């Protein structure tokens, strides 16, 4: 809840879901028309909570309803499985379900088949669903998060993420962790999806082949500047900062392709890189404030676990100025 909550600061994520809408629509439409299932089971991985959780579901339902009317078929039963880490606010999702389903029926008509919803807590780097139980997997803005901070053999001094000043071993460790995690993700999904099933995955990546390029690392570099200022002011211990790293990896299209082909459960129908502006709102006067709030909603839980809650306002005031 509140001003700095994720639910109130996920405009970029919303923009991304809307940007990838044509791809998602094409995928679900192809899937439905080739299988014509009576029950359609859809999983949203890294669903979070707030308005964006339902945005995807309603888009998918509308496409299927349009197709089945064309084919003069009865509406399928829809089974939606919302997955996120156990700490996710599933209660907020469940409390909004009644209103959401009513809205959906108002938009699609009363012929809409029954809709069932369940929450599935757990990491998507593990098995989550029964074998061959899913038709469609959707994940937006989640897969760049790693299952853990990579095991670093050298300190990533003064940084909280890969940067141009990181030792080569740090970059290597990040890539290794990403390769392991993404391979596991594909392996487990291939067991859970039925034959002919599809996935649409959207995540932060980079166009550049250099993993430490500004393109993906700069937004974290600016945050490490803010934290380094607090070290100079004596408010954060240097050792604590040097021991803190963000568990994220933003792959290039070539890296994604390499791992999918090597793991060999899936074929790629489309692989695209699209740019999006950091400041998702059209308010450019308060750009620093908007970016800072958006980053705070994402990064604060990680920072609090390392540095405690007291300094958070100060960290993000500094970050806003730097941005």
Secondary structure, DSSP 4 states (H G I P E B T S, - for coil): --TTSSTTS-HHHHHHHHHTHHHHHHHHHHHHHHH--SEEEEEEET--SSHHHHHHHHHHHHHHHHHHHHTT-PPPEEEEEEEE-TTS-HHHHHHHHHHHHHHHHHHH-TTPPPEEEEEEES-TTS--S-TT-EEEEEEES-TTB-SS----SS--TT-SS--TTS-HHHHHHHHHHHHHHHHHHHHHHHHHEEEEEEEEEE---BSSS-TTSHHHHHHHHHHHHHHHHHHHTTSS-HHHHHT----B---BHHHHHHHHHHH-S---S--------S--SS--TTHHHHHHHHHHHHHHHHHHHHH-STTHHHHHHHHHHH-
